[in-house]
């Protein structure tokens, strides 16, 4: 393994859940909760995300530290409230981009990163002109639930190394992500 590959493979940080929210219906206000159940192939209880094993957006996460960055890019003095950016979970202390192609545990739940959570035009409509551009590169990640469980405020977020998964689809996905890292 090259030095760069070793650096990419090592994620010594762990994070903490700072905020949790669900959207009962599209375009409705987010509901802030202290705990939520993550369900395999279904996402978060109470969230409108479409269930199914192929849904890559079962859970959306944003970097807590980026709330201040986005606000600064919009010329605001205080960080944006996480519910305004419409992500399910705000995490502090770990770079979410370091979770690319990985499995990670939040509380009891095991999730798999599926991609970047790009900003949408609705953010621009809901907030201010320029929100779309301010969010680029700061939108967080999307994930799917591999093992269900409860996620609570202040739960740790950490990379999980898995060798044997019971679902062949998960093993195929893990092998594909590992190949991309190498």
ZIWORA-V584833 format. One record per run of one state. SS is the DSSP state (2 for helix, 1 for strand, 0 for the rest). FROM is the first residue (numbers start at 1). TO is the last residue. If there is no record, write none. Layout:
<<SS FROM TO> <SS FROM TO>>
This chain:
<<0 1 2> <2 3 9> <0 10 14> <1 15 22> <0 23 30> <1 31 32> <0 33 34> <1 35 39> <0 40 42> <1 43 44> <0 45 58> <1 59 63> <2 64 73> <0 74 81> <2 82 85> <0 86 88> <1 89 92> <0 93 95> <2 96 99> <0 100 102> <1 103 106> <0 107 108> <1 109 116> <0 117 120> <2 121 126> <0 127 130> <2 131 135> <0 136 140> <1 141 147> <0 148 148> <1 149 152> <0 153 155> <1 156 160> <0 161 167> <2 168 181> <0 182 182>>
